[in-house]
C-alpha cells in the first residue's frame, strides 16, 4: 500500500486534480485494489457516475423526433438508434477521463506581452525535441512557396511558384522527394494518404506519388489556382482561373461535378470541415458556398466592401458552432457564425491580411506583408484584441498552415519556408482509428481499406448534415398523395382485416390465411372497379363529343378529298 501511494503521489504532482483521479482509477483497476481507491479518493464513484449522463461536449446532436402517424416499425428503429447514440455519448464521456494531456499556452512574466517573445527565446527555453521544430529553409531561388501538411502531421509538402516541389518528413528532416516540374506551380495538396499528392501546375492538374513519380495528368482540370481535399468523400475540389469549380473523385479517377460559377477568377478558396461545403471568395466582396449537387450556390454572403483576400472555415464540436473568418481589401478581419450568416465581430488591421489559417484549438494566424500575427480566443463573441504572438520574416508571406497535433505553424514566403513554434495550437489527443501520427505501413493500408468502405457519397454534401437522420415529412405526404391519386384509394385509410376465431378446427393457420385472402383488398378492388368504370365512361363521352365536332365541321366538298 505504501509503494502504491508513493508512486501515485510522485506522478500526480505533475498533473492537475482531474488527472489525479484518472491515475487513481487506473491503479485501482490495474492492481484490483478497490479499497485503495476508496481510501485515497472516497468520492471516486460519485465522480465516475457523473459521466453516466452525457455532457453537452459529447452530444452528437438533438434527439430525432418521431413523426406523427409513424408506424411501429419506424418508432422501434428510431428508439434503437437513440439508445445506441446515448450509449456512445456515455462511453465517450467516460473515456475522456483517460485523456490526460492538456494544451498549454505561452505565459509571460509580469507586465510582459507574449507577442514580444521571439522564436529563438522559445526554442532555447523548451526541450531539444520541441526546439528543433523551429527551423528555416532558405529557398530564395524558386519562391514564393505554398505548403500543406498531411492529415497525420508527419509530412510536409511545399511547392514553389517557379516549379520546385518537395516532400519532407519535417520532424526527422528526411527528404522523401524533390523535383522541378519546369512550369508554374499554383498550389499543392496532399490526398487521402501520404503516398499521393496533387500539384496544380500552369496548364493541367498532376498527381504524383511520394517518390515524385507522375501517376496521372488530368487534362480536364486546366488553369487550376486553388485546391481543397475532402478526406471523408475522397474528393479533390479545384478552383480555376476560368471560373469553374470542379470535383475529382480520387478513388475512381472520375470527375464528379463541374460548376461554372460565373464569378470570374477563383483564387480564394476554403472548406468547411463540418459539412464539406466549399467556400469561395470573389472580387466583388461576396463569399459563396457550393456543393457538387447543385449548379447554383447554396448561399451568397456580402462580407466586404472590397475584394475578398483570404478566408478559412472552422467547426467547433464542443458547442456545435460553425465559424468562418474572412479578410478583404477594406483591411477588415471578420468572424462569421455560419448558422446565422451574420458577423460576430470584426477588427481593423492596418495593412490587411493576405493569408489566414485556423489551428485545431482555435488560434488564428494572419499574415500582413512580412509579419505573421497569431490571435487567441477569436472564435466567440469577444472582439479581437492584441495578438498572442508575432514573428517577422524576410520575404512576402504566400501561405500559412498549422500542423495537426503539433504546436507548429508552417509559413511559406518568398525566401523559402519557416516552421514557427506556437504553444497551444495543436490538439494534444488524437483519434488513433482516424488519423494516427505513429501508424505503421500496415496500419495505413488497413485504414485506407476501411476509409474506402466508409466513403461518404458526394450526394450527401449539404449545409445541414443533420438532415440525413430526419424524416422528410413533406416528401412523405407528397408521395402518399401521389399514391392515392394513382391507385384511386387510400391504402392507409383502414386497418388490416382481422378474422374472428372459430371453433371446430376452423381457426387453423391455413383457414385463417384463406379467409384473409378472400377479404384482403376487397374494398380496394371495389374502388378500383368503380374508378376504372368512371374513367371508361369519361373517355367514351370525350370520344362522342369529338365525333360530333368532326361531323358538325364537315362540308359538302369533303367527299372529293383523297
C-alpha positions in Angstrom: 0.0 0.0 0.0 2.9 2.4 0.8 4.6 1.7 -2.5 1.4 2.4 -4.4 0.8 5.6 -2.5 4.4 6.7 -3.1 4.2 6.3 -6.9 0.7 7.8 -7.1 1.9 10.9 -5.2 5.1 11.2 -7.3 3.2 11.1 -10.6 0.2 13.2 -9.6 2.4 16.1 -8.5 2.9 16.8 -12.3 -0.8 16.8 -13.1 -3.9 18.6 -12.1 -6.5 17.3 -9.7 -8.6 15.9 -12.6 -5.7 13.8 -13.7 -5.1 12.6 -10.2 -8.5 11.0 -10.3 -7.6 9.3 -13.6 -4.4 7.8 -12.2 -6.1 6.6 -9.1 -8.8 4.9 -11.2 -6.1 3.3 -13.3 -4.2 2.0 -10.3 -7.3 0.6 -8.7 -8.3 -1.1 -12.0 -4.7 -2.4 -12.6 -4.0 -3.8 -9.2 -7.6 -4.7 -8.3 -7.3 -2.6 -5.1 -10.8 -1.4 -4.6 -10.1 -0.4 -1.1 -7.1 1.7 -2.2 -9.2 3.9 -4.4 -11.8 4.4 -1.7 -9.2 5.4 0.8 -7.4 7.9 -1.4 -10.5 9.3 -3.1 -13.7 8.3 -1.4 -15.8 10.3 -3.9 -14.3 8.5 -6.9 -17.5 6.5 -7.5 -19.6 9.7 -7.5 -17.3 11.4 -9.9 -17.4 8.4 -12.3 -21.2 8.1 -12.1 -21.4 11.8 -13.1 -20.2 10.8 -16.5 -23.1 8.4 -17.0 -25.2 11.3 -18.1 -23.7 12.5 -21.4 -22.3 16.0 -21.2 -23.1 18.7 -23.8 -19.5 18.3 -25.0 -20.2 14.8 -26.2 -23.7 15.4 -27.6 -24.0 14.2 -31.2 -27.0 16.4 -31.9 -30.6 16.8 -30.9 -32.8 13.7 -30.5 -34.7 12.6 -33.5 -38.4 13.3 -33.1 -40.9 10.6 -34.0 -43.2 12.0 -36.7 -46.9 11.9 -36.1 -48.7 8.8 -37.6 -45.4 6.9 -37.8 -45.6 3.1 -37.9 -44.5 0.8 -35.1 -41.5 -0.4 -37.1 -40.2 3.1 -37.6 -40.8 4.0 -34.0 -38.8 0.9 -32.9 -35.9 1.8 -35.3 -35.8 5.4 -34.0 -35.8 4.2 -30.4 -33.0 1.7 -31.0 -30.9 4.4 -32.8 -31.4 6.9 -30.0 -30.4 4.2 -27.4 -27.2 3.4 -29.3 -26.4 7.1 -29.6 -26.9 7.7 -25.9 -24.7 4.8 -25.1 -21.9 6.1 -27.4 -22.1 9.5 -25.7 -21.8 8.0 -22.3 -18.8 5.9 -23.3 -17.2 9.0 -24.9 -17.7 10.9 -21.6 -16.2 8.1 -19.5 -13.2 7.5 -21.8 -12.5 11.2 -21.8 -11.0 10.6 -18.3 -8.2 8.6 -19.9 -7.0 11.7 -22.0 -4.7 13.4 -19.5 -2.9 15.6 -22.0 -3.8 19.3 -21.9 -3.0 22.1 -24.3 -0.7 24.7 -22.8 -0.2 28.3 -23.8 2.6 30.8 -23.7 2.7 32.8 -20.4 4.9 35.8 -20.0 6.2 37.4 -16.8 4.5 40.3 -15.1 3.9 43.3 -17.5 5.3 41.3 -20.4 3.4 40.8 -23.7 3.7 37.3 -25.2 3.9 38.8 -28.7 7.3 40.3 -27.9 8.8 36.9 -27.2 11.0 35.8 -30.1 11.1 32.3 -31.6 14.8 32.0 -30.7 13.9 32.6 -27.0 11.1 30.0 -27.1 13.4 27.4 -28.8 16.1 28.0 -26.1 13.6 27.7 -23.3 11.9 24.4 -24.3 13.4 20.9 -24.6 15.6 19.8 -27.5 12.8 18.0 -29.3 10.4 20.9 -29.2 13.2 23.4 -30.0 14.1 21.5 -33.2 10.6 22.3 -34.5 11.7 25.9 -35.2 13.8 26.0 -38.4 14.1 27.9 -41.6 14.6 26.6 -45.2 16.4 29.2 -47.3 14.9 28.6 -50.8 15.0 32.0 -52.4 15.6 30.8 -56.0 12.2 29.2 -56.7 9.9 31.1 -54.3 7.4 32.1 -53.1 6.2 28.9 -51.6 2.8 27.3 -50.8 2.6 24.4 -48.4 0.4 21.7 -47.0 0.7 19.3 -44.1 -0.6 15.7 -44.2 -3.6 14.8 -42.0 -1.4 12.9 -39.6 1.0 15.9 -39.3 4.1 13.9 -40.2 4.8 15.0 -43.7 5.2 18.5 -45.3 4.6 19.3 -48.9 6.0 22.6 -50.3 5.6 24.0 -53.8 7.5 27.0 -55.2 5.9 29.4 -57.7 8.8 28.6 -60.2 8.3 24.9 -60.3 10.1 23.5 -57.2 8.2 20.7 -55.4 9.5 18.8 -52.3 8.1 16.3 -49.9 9.7 16.2 -46.4 9.3 14.4 -43.2 9.7 17.6 -41.3 10.3 16.0 -37.8 13.2 13.9 -38.9 14.2 16.3 -41.7 14.1 13.4 -44.1 13.7 14.5 -47.8 11.4 12.0 -49.5 11.3 13.5 -53.0 12.4 16.7 -54.7 11.8 17.8 -58.3 11.3 20.7 -60.6 8.3 20.5 -62.9 9.7 23.2 -65.1 6.5 25.3 -65.1 4.5 27.5 -62.7 3.1 25.8 -59.6 -0.1 27.4 -58.2 -1.0 25.1 -55.4 -0.1 21.7 -53.8 -2.3 19.4 -51.7 -2.0 16.0 -50.0 -4.6 13.4 -50.9 -6.1 10.8 -48.5 -2.6 9.3 -47.6 1.0 10.3 -47.7 1.5 8.2 -50.7 0.0 10.7 -53.2 -0.3 14.4 -53.7 -1.7 16.8 -56.3 0.1 19.7 -57.9 -1.8 22.5 -59.7 0.6 23.4 -62.5 0.3 26.1 -65.1 -1.8 24.1 -67.6 -3.2 21.0 -66.0 -3.6 19.1 -62.8 -1.0 16.4 -62.0 -1.0 13.6 -59.4 2.4 12.3 -58.1 3.4 9.6 -55.6 5.6 10.2 -52.6 8.7 9.4 -54.6 8.0 12.1 -57.2 6.8 9.7 -60.0 4.0 11.1 -62.1 0.8 9.0 -61.8 -1.8 11.0 -63.7 -2.2 14.1 -65.8 -5.8 15.2 -65.5 -6.3 17.5 -68.6 -10.0 18.1 -67.8 -8.8 20.3 -64.9 -7.0 23.2 -66.5 -5.8 26.5 -65.2 -6.3 25.4 -61.5 -5.4 28.1 -59.0 -6.5 26.6 -55.6 -7.4 23.1 -54.3 -9.1 21.6 -51.3 -9.3 17.9 -50.4 -12.4 16.4 -48.7 -10.9 13.3 -46.9 -14.2 11.5 -46.0 -15.6 11.9 -49.5 -12.3 11.3 -51.4 -13.0 14.4 -53.4 -10.4 16.9 -54.7 -12.1 20.3 -55.2 -10.4 22.7 -57.6 -11.0 26.4 -58.4 -9.7 27.6 -61.8 -8.9 30.9 -63.4 -11.8 30.4 -65.8 -14.3 30.5 -63.0 -15.0 26.7 -62.8 -15.4 24.7 -59.6 -14.6 21.1 -60.3 -14.7 17.9 -58.2 -12.4 14.9 -58.8 -13.1 11.6 -57.1 -9.6 10.2 -56.5 -10.9 6.8 -55.5 -12.2 6.1 -59.0 -10.5 8.8 -61.0 -13.6 10.4 -62.4 -14.9 13.9 -62.5 -18.0 14.2 -60.2 -19.1 17.7 -61.0 -18.1 20.8 -63.0 -19.8 24.0 -62.0 -19.5 27.3 -63.8 -19.7 29.9 -61.0 -19.9 32.9 -63.4 -18.0 34.9 -60.8 -14.7 35.4 -62.6 -11.2 34.3 -61.4 -11.3 32.0 -58.3 -8.1 32.4 -56.3 -9.7 32.4 -52.7 -10.9 29.0 -51.6 -11.6 27.2 -48.3 -13.6 24.3 -47.0 -15.9 23.8 -44.0 -14.8 20.6 -42.3 -18.2 20.2 -40.6 -20.3 19.7 -43.8 -17.6 19.6 -46.6 -19.1 22.7 -48.3 -16.7 24.7 -50.4 -16.3 28.5 -49.7 -15.2 30.8 -52.5 -14.2 34.4 -52.2 -14.8 36.8 -55.1 -13.6 40.2 -56.2 -16.9 41.9 -55.5 -16.7 41.2 -51.8 -19.0 38.2 -51.6 -18.4 34.7 -50.3 -20.4 31.9 -51.9 -21.0 28.4 -50.6 -21.0 25.4 -53.0 -22.0 21.8 -53.1 -21.4 19.3 -56.0 -25.1 18.5 -56.1 -26.2 22.0 -57.3 -25.2 24.2 -60.2 -26.1 27.3 -58.2 -24.5 28.5 -55.0 -26.2 27.4 -51.7 -25.6 30.8 -50.1 -24.1 34.1 -51.1 -22.9 36.5 -48.4 -21.7 40.1 -48.8 -18.7 40.1 -46.4 -16.5 43.1 -47.5 -16.7 46.3 -49.5 -13.7 45.3 -51.4 -12.4 42.0 -52.8 -12.0 39.0 -50.5 -8.3 38.3 -50.0 -8.5 35.2 -47.8 -10.9 33.1 -45.8 -10.9 30.0 -43.6 -13.6 27.8 -42.1 -13.7 26.1 -38.8 -16.1 23.7 -36.8 -16.1 23.7 -33.1 -17.6 20.3 -31.9 -17.9 21.3 -28.3 -20.9 23.6 -28.8 -21.5 22.7 -32.5 -20.7 26.2 -33.6 -19.6 26.8 -37.2 -17.3 29.7 -37.9 -15.8 31.5 -41.0 -13.1 34.1 -40.8 -12.6 36.4 -43.8 -10.3 39.3 -44.7 -10.7 41.8 -47.6 -9.2 44.7 -49.3 -11.0 47.0 -46.9 -8.4 45.9 -44.4 -11.0 44.3 -42.1 -11.0 40.9 -40.4 -14.4 39.5 -39.8 -15.6 36.4 -37.9 -18.9 34.9 -39.1 -21.3 32.5 -37.5 -22.3 30.2 -40.4 -25.5 29.1 -38.7 -26.9 32.7 -38.7 -24.9 34.0 -41.6 -24.1 37.1 -39.5 -20.7 38.6 -38.4 -20.0 38.1 -34.7 -17.3 40.8 -34.6 -14.7 42.5 -36.8 -11.5 44.3 -36.4 -9.4 46.7 -38.5 -5.9 45.6 -39.5 -3.6 48.5 -40.6 -2.1 46.5 -43.6 -4.9 43.9 -44.1 -4.4 40.1 -44.0 -3.3 38.3 -47.2 -3.4 34.8 -45.7 -5.4 33.2 -42.8 -5.2 29.9 -41.0 -7.0 28.4 -38.0 -5.5 25.8 -35.7 -7.2 22.8 -34.1 -7.5 24.7 -30.9 -8.9 27.8 -32.5 -5.8 30.0 -32.8 -6.0 32.4 -35.8 -2.9 33.3 -37.7 -3.0 36.3 -40.1 -0.2 37.3 -42.5 0.3 41.0 -43.2 3.2 41.5 -45.6 6.3 40.1 -43.9 4.7 39.7 -40.5 2.6 36.9 -39.2 0.4 37.5 -36.1 -1.4 34.9 -34.0 -4.6 35.7 -32.2 -6.2 33.9 -29.3 -9.9 33.5 -28.4 -11.1 34.7 -31.8 -13.9 32.2 -32.2 -16.5 33.7 -29.9 -18.4 36.8 -29.0 -15.4 38.6 -27.6 -13.8 41.1 -30.1 -10.3 40.5 -31.4 -7.7 42.1 -29.0 -3.9 42.3 -29.3 -2.1 39.5 -30.9 -1.0 36.4 -28.9 2.3 36.0 -30.8 4.1 37.7 -33.7 7.0 36.9 -36.0 8.8 38.8 -38.7 10.2 37.1 -41.8 12.4 38.2 -44.7 10.1 37.6 -47.6 6.5 38.2 -48.5 4.2 35.6 -47.0 2.5 33.4 -49.5 1.0 30.5 -47.5 0.0 29.6 -43.9 -0.9 26.2 -42.4 -1.0 24.7 -38.9 0.5 21.3 -38.4 -2.1 18.8 -37.0 -1.5 17.6 -33.4 1.6 19.8 -33.1 2.2 23.4 -31.8 3.7 24.4 -35.1 2.8 26.9 -37.8 4.2 26.5 -41.3 4.9 29.6 -43.3 5.7 29.8 -47.0 7.2 33.0 -48.2 9.4 34.5 -50.9 12.7 33.4 -49.2 11.6 29.7 -48.5 9.9 28.1 -45.6 9.8 28.7 -41.9 8.4 26.4 -39.1 7.2 28.5 -36.2 6.5 27.3 -32.6 3.0 28.3 -31.4 2.3 26.9 -28.0 -1.3 25.7 -27.6 -2.1 25.4 -31.3 -2.3 21.6 -31.8 -4.8 19.1 -30.3 -2.9 17.1 -27.7 -5.1 14.0 -28.0 -5.7 12.2 -31.4 -8.1 9.5 -32.6 -5.8 6.6 -33.5 -8.5 5.0 -35.6 -8.8 8.0 -37.9 -5.5 10.0 -38.0 -2.7 8.3 -36.2 0.7 10.1 -36.5 2.5 7.0 -35.3 0.9 4.4 -37.5 2.9 1.8 -39.4 2.8 1.0 -43.1 0.4 -2.0 -42.4 -1.9 0.2 -40.3 -2.0 2.8 -43.1 -3.1 0.1 -45.6 -5.8 -1.2 -43.2 -7.0 2.4 -42.6 -7.2 3.1 -46.3 -9.4 0.0 -46.9 -11.7 0.9 -44.1 -11.9 4.5 -45.3 -12.8 3.4 -48.8 -15.6 1.2 -47.4 -16.9 4.0 -45.3 -16.6 6.6 -48.1 -19.4 9.3 -48.0 -21.1 9.9 -51.3 -21.0 13.4 -52.7 -24.8 13.5 -53.0 -24.9 13.8 -49.1 -23.0 17.1 -49.1 -25.2 20.0 -47.9 -25.5 22.9 -45.5 -27.1 20.8 -42.7 -25.7 17.3 -42.5 -28.1 16.6 -39.6 -31.0 16.3 -42.1 -29.8 12.8 -43.0 -31.2 11.4 -39.8 -34.6 13.1 -40.0 -37.8 12.0 -41.7 -38.8 14.3 -44.6 -42.4 14.8 -43.6 -43.3 17.0 -46.6 -42.0 14.5 -49.2 -43.7 11.6 -47.4 -47.1 13.4 -47.6 -46.5 14.2 -51.2 -45.6 10.6 -52.1 -48.7 9.4 -50.2 -50.9 11.9 -52.1 -49.4 10.7 -55.4 -50.0 7.1 -54.4 -53.7 7.8 -53.6 -54.2 9.5 -57.0 -52.6 6.7 -58.9 -54.4 3.9 -57.1 -57.7 5.6 -56.7 -57.9 4.8 -52.9 -56.0 5.4 -49.7 -54.1 2.2 -48.8 -53.5 3.5 -45.2 -57.1 4.6 -44.5 -58.3 1.4 -42.9 -56.8 -1.2 -40.6 -55.9 -4.7 -41.8 -58.6 -7.4 -41.7 -58.5 -9.5 -38.5 -60.6 -12.7 -38.9 -62.7 -13.9 -36.0 -61.7 -17.1 -34.2 -64.0 -20.0 -35.0 -64.4 -23.4 -33.3 -64.2 -27.0 -34.5 -60.8 -26.5 -36.2 -61.8 -23.7 -38.5 -59.3 -21.3 -37.0 -56.2 -23.1 -38.1 -53.4 -21.2 -39.7 -54.4 -22.3 -43.2 -58.0 -21.5 -42.7 -57.2 -18.0 -41.4 -54.9 -17.4 -44.3 -57.7 -18.4 -46.8 -60.2 -16.1 -45.2 -57.6 -13.3 -45.3 -57.0 -13.8 -49.0 -60.8 -13.7 -49.7 -61.3 -10.5 -47.8 -58.0 -8.8 -48.5 -58.2 -5.7 -50.7 -61.9 -6.3 -51.3 -62.7 -2.7 -50.7 -59.8 -1.6 -52.8 -60.9 -3.8 -55.7 -64.4 -2.3 -55.5 -62.9 1.2 -55.6 -60.6 0.2 -58.5 -63.5 -1.2 -60.4 -65.5 2.0 -59.8 -62.6 4.3 -60.8 -62.0 2.2 -64.0 -65.7 2.4 -64.8 -65.8 6.1 -64.3 -62.6 6.5 -66.5 -64.1 4.5 -69.3 -67.3 6.5 -69.2 -65.4 9.7 -69.3 -63.3 8.5 -72.2 -66.5 7.4 -74.0 -68.1 10.8 -73.5 -65.0 12.6 -74.8 -64.9 10.4 -77.9 -68.6 11.1 -78.6 -68.0 14.8 -78.3 -65.0 14.7 -80.6 -67.1 12.7 -83.2 -69.9 15.2 -83.0 -67.4 18.0 -83.7 -66.0 16.2 -86.6 -69.4 15.6 -88.1 -70.5 19.2 -87.5 -67.5 20.7 -89.3 -67.9 18.6 -92.4 -68.7 20.4 -95.7 -70.3 19.0 -98.9 -66.9 19.2 -100.7 -65.2 16.9 -98.2 -66.2 13.8 -100.2 -63.9 14.9 -103.1 -60.8 14.8 -100.7 -58.4 11.9 -101.2 
